[in-house]
Amino acid sequence: MDSIDRAISIDDLRAAAQRRLPDFAFMPMEMGSGNGRGPQRNVAAFERYRLAPRVLINTRSVDQGVSLFGTRYDSPFGISAIGLADRMMPGTDEALAEAAASARIPFILSGGTTTPIERITKLAPGMVWQQLYAARTRSISDAFLGRGADCGCTVLVFTVDLLAPLWIDWLKRAGIALPASIQRRAWLRVIKEVLTHPSWSLAQARAGGLATFEGWRPYAKAGATRIELTDWVFSEMHGGHDWSYVEHVRKLWKGKLVIKGLLRQDDVARAFNLGADAVTVSNHGGNRLDNIVPPLEVLPEIAASRTPGQTVLFDGGIRRGSDILVARALGADLSFVGRAALYGALAGGARGALRAVEILRDEVARTLAHAGCPDVAAFDSSFLVPVAEFTTAV
């Protein structure tokens, strides 16, 4: 029995992923931006709430399925977009897509993917949502939209909160900026990590080296190196976009449009006014700023401000099935998990990713049963008790 079979929590899969990956591959993902407190605050925000169960309710069977945008999903969560996942471990995008297909939950393919959307949609037909990072050159975004529609994607997640390049203290301190450069002082560390993590090193060798933004290569200059491609993509992504880009995308995209990365009521209202079908309350996994507000703290007021028919999604800090239900009770129609599913994929490919999903699904089912709520659709704020005097400061 290996570590995947023995895993009983997301924390177990996290530990297995950390053992498998070199620190320069694992730590940037784990810490997010700056000093790493953003992701920590996202997780800690759930400690603000406790469950208040009902009793003498028949919960021998529970229903955790939800319907959204005309599709019935088997659980109230999906797998979030994870940029450059294959750089951390080759095959990660495919692993996450396969897990989503097996569990019948949505998977958002990152706009920073290294795997063509044409391949991913074949692995998880009907379950793939397309993410868009707006390109400064609008014809590139238009081409991405056309590819997604041609592949049968009916939901577009326009992520609007990547306003500037990310800054990670850990990488700056270590002197590593993959794939662009490794400072001389960091080479010994890199070599040691590569040699002491043979399964990761072999996987990268078989894949031909660290992955980069291959999904963008058709629009880059011919023969661009990996470093040139990365630099060019970042220059396109950080192009100083404004709300007119949302109007442009809304006109082109005929399916459901989700605007992701909103933390303010006024921005949410504007997104809906411009024709969004849903918004995602998210701070990019805590990766934007280390002192950014956790999305759970603003979810209740945003959800309360919506009008009938407006959909609110959530992303940020989920590590337990009970977290998914807390977000549900605070107004999220569907939540997305990033690191929780990623740990499983990094630890054990598609089998590890599916194990992560199974753990969360089992926890959702147990929590519903213990809470005295046999149907997730009925799980609301009456099941929550806020913790007085709580702060998410870390």
N, C-alpha and C positions, 0 to 999 in steps of 0.2 A: 504494500500500500504506500503510495507516494504522498507528497505534501498536498496535492490537489484533493485526493480522496479523503485525507484526514482533516481538511479545512472545515471548520464549523462556523466560521465568522469571516467577515471581510478583513478583519485584522489579521487572521491567519494567512489569507491570500496576499495581503500586503507584505507580510514578513517573508513569504516565499518569493515574491517578486523582487524584494530587496536583495535576497541572497543570490538570485539568479543574475541580476544586472550589475554592471560596474557602477560605482558611485556617480560618475559623471553622466550616466544615462538615467539613473534613478532619482538623484537628488533634485535636479532642476524641475522635473515633473512634480515631485512631492512638495517642494517648497513654494512654487509659484514665484511671484515677483518680490523684489526687495528683500526684506529679512525673513520672509516666509510666514508672516502672521496672518496674511489674508486667508489662506485655506484653513488655518487653525481657527480663526474666528468664525468661518462658515460652519465648521463642525460644532464649535462650542455654542453657537446660537440655539441649537436644539435643546440644550440644557435649560433653556428658559421655560420649558413646558413639561408638565407631568400629565399622565393619563388618569382619568376618573372613570373606572369601568361601571357598567350596569351589570346587574346579576339576574339570575333566573330567566335568562334569555336562551332559547335553543340555538346554539351555535355549533351543532354537530357537523354542519356543512356551512362553509362561507363562500361568498362570491366576491372575488376581487377584480373581476373584469370591468372594463370601462369602454364606453363608445365615444369616439372623437373623430370628427371630420368624415363621418360615414363609415368608419372602420371599427370593428370590435377588437380590442386588445385584451389579452388574457390577464394583464396586471396593470395597476395604476402608475406604472413607470416605464420609461424607455432608457436607451443608452445614448448619452450625449455625444456631440461632436468632439473629437480629440485630434488636434492637429499634429501632424508628423508622428503619429503613433508608431508607424513602421520604423522610424529611426530608433525608437527605444527597443523594439524587437521586431524583426521582419515577420510579416504575416499578421500583424495585430489588427489591421482594418478588417481583413477577411475573417479573423477569429471572432471579432465583435459582431459582424454581420451574421455569421452562422449561428451565434448564440441567440441573437434577436429573432432569427427565423425559427429556430427550434422552440423558443419561448413565446412566440407570437406577440412581440412587443416592438415598438418602433426603434429604429437606429438612425441617428443623424450622421451622415457621412460628412466629415469636415471639409470645408473649402480649402484647407491646407493638407489634403490627403496626398499620399504618394501612390495611391491605387486608383485607377480610372473608375469612374462611376459606372461605366458600362459593365465592369466585372462585378462590382459590389451588388448591383441590383439583380444580377443573375443568382447570386448566393442567397439573397433575402427578398424575393419578389413580393411587392406589396407592403414591405415593412420599412423601406428606406426613405427617409426624408433627406432632401438635399440642403446643405448649408451653403450660403453665399457669403464670401468676403468681397466687398465691392472693390473692383479694380479702378484705378485712376483712368485707365483707358476703357471707356464704357463698352466698346465692342467686345472686349474680353469677357466682361460680366454677361453680356447678351449671349455670347457663345456658350458659357457655362449653363445658362438657363435653358438654352435650346437642347443641350446634351441631356440635362436632367429630364426635361419633358419627353424627349425621345426615348428615354429609358423607362418611362412609366412612373416617374416620381410625381406625386400629386400634392406634396407639401414642400414648400420652400421656407427655410429658416434663414432669414437675412440677419446676420450678426453684425451689429452696428457699434460695438463698444471697443474695437481694436483701434484706438485713436493714435497710438504712438508705439514704437518698438518697446518690447518688454525688457525690463532690467532685472537681472537675477544676481543678488549679491554673491551667492555661493559660486556661480560660474566666474564672476569677475575676480573674486578672491582666489579661485583655483587657477586662473589663467587659461581657461578653456573656453573656446567659442566654436563648437562643432557646427557644421563641418568646415567653417571658415579658417580657424587658426587654433594652434596650440602653442602657447608661449614656451620658451625654452625651459623655464623653471618647472613646467607642468609635465614634461615628457616622461620623467621617471614615474610619476604617479599614474599616468595613462597606461604606460607599458605594464606596470604592476597589476593594475585593474584588469587589463585585457588578458594577461596570463593567468590570473586567479579566477576568471569567469569563463572557462573554456566553452561552455554550451552557447553563451551569448556570442563569443568571438567567432565560433564556427558558423553560427547562424548568419552573422553579418558577412563573413567571407563567402558563404554560399549565395548570399543576396547581391554580392558585388560591391559591398561597402555600405556606409551609412546612407539611408534614403534621404531624399529631399523632395521638393515640391514638383513631383513628376506630373501631377495633374495640370500644372501650368505650363509645362514644357512646350506644348504645341503652339503657344503664343509668344514664346521667348525667341531670341535670336538663334539661328541655327548654330549648333555646335557649342552652345553655352556650357561651361563647366558647372559642376555642382555649386561651387562657391558663387559663380556669376549668376546662376539661376536663383539661388537663395537671395542674394542682394537685390536682384531685379524684382522678385516677388514682393519683398518687403517694401521696396520703393513704390510698387503699385498698390499695395494694401494700405499704406499710410499716405493717402493722397489728399487729405483734407476734405472729405465728403460732407455733405449737408443733407437736409431733409428732402431736397429736390431729388436726391438719388432714390429715396423711398417711392416717390411719385413715379419715377421712371420704371422702377422694378414692378410696381403695381400694375402699370399699363401693359407690361410685357408678359407677366406671369399670370396664367389663366387658372392655376390651381389655388390652394389655400396658402396664404402668406402669413408667416410668423415673424415678428420683429423681436429679436433676442438681444438681451444685454441692457435692459431698462431697469432703473432703480428709483425713478421719480414719477410721481403721479402726473405731472404736466407732460412728460415725455410719453407716458402711456396713452394719455388722452389724445395727443397729437398723432401717435401711431394709428390708433383706431380711426381717427378722423380722416386719415389718408388712405383708409381702406384695408388695414391689416385685419386678418381674421382672428389673430391671437397675438399675445405678447408673452415673452419669457422673462420673468424676473430673475436676473442673473448678474453676477459680477465677474464673469469669465473664470469661474472656479477659484476666485481670489487671486488670479494671475495678473490683474491689471495694476493694482496698487496694494501695498501691504497694509494700508490703513483704510481701505474701502469698506463701506457698510456691508455687513452680511445680508444677503437677499432675504433671508427669513425675517429679518427685523422690519422690512418694508412691505413684505408680502401682504399682511392683513389689510393695511390701508389701501393698497393698490387693488386688491381683490374686492374690497368693499366699494370702491369707486366705480367699478365697471357697471355697464347697463346690461339688461338681459340679452343673451346671445353672444356676448363678448367672452372669449376664452382666455384664461390666464394659466400659463405654464410656469414651472419652477425648476431651478437648477442651482445647486450650491450646497455642498457639505454633507450630503446624504451618505451615511455609512451603515445604517440599520433599517430594517423594514419599518420599525416604529417611526423613524424619521420621515419616511414617505407618507405615513398616515398623519403625522403632525402637519406636514405641508398641505396635505389634502384638507385637513380640518380648518386650516387658515385660509383656504380659498383656491388652492391649486387644482385645476382640473386634471392635470397629469404632471408628474415630476420626471426629471431626467437625472441619471447618475453618470458621472464621468470617471473619477478615480476608482470608485468602488468596482466598476466593471473592468476597468483597465488593469487593476491589480491581478485579477484572475487571468486575463489574456496574457499579461507579461509573465505570470508564473507558469502557465500551462496551455497557451494557445487557445483554440476553440473550446477545448474541454474545460480549461480554467475559467474562461469567460462565462460559459454556461453554468459552471459551479457557482460563480459569483451571483448570477441571476437567480439560480435556484435557492441560494441562501437568503437573498432578499425576499423572494416570493414566499418561502417558508415562514420567514419572520413576519411578513405582512399577514399571512393566514393566522398564525398564532396570536398576533396582537389583536386582530379583529375578534377572534374567538374569546380571548381573555377580556376584551373590552365590552363584550356583550353586544356586538354589532355584526350580524351575519352578512350584511351587504355593504361593501365599501362605499356605495353611493349614499348611504345614510350616515357615514362617518363625518361629523361636523364639529364645530367648536364646543359643543356641549360636552364632549369627551375630554376637553383639555382644561387644565388648571395652570395658569401662569405662575411662575415662581417669583415671589416678591423680592424686590431688592437685587434682582439678578443683573449681572453685567457680563458682556462677552469679551471684556478686555483680557488680552493675553500678552 
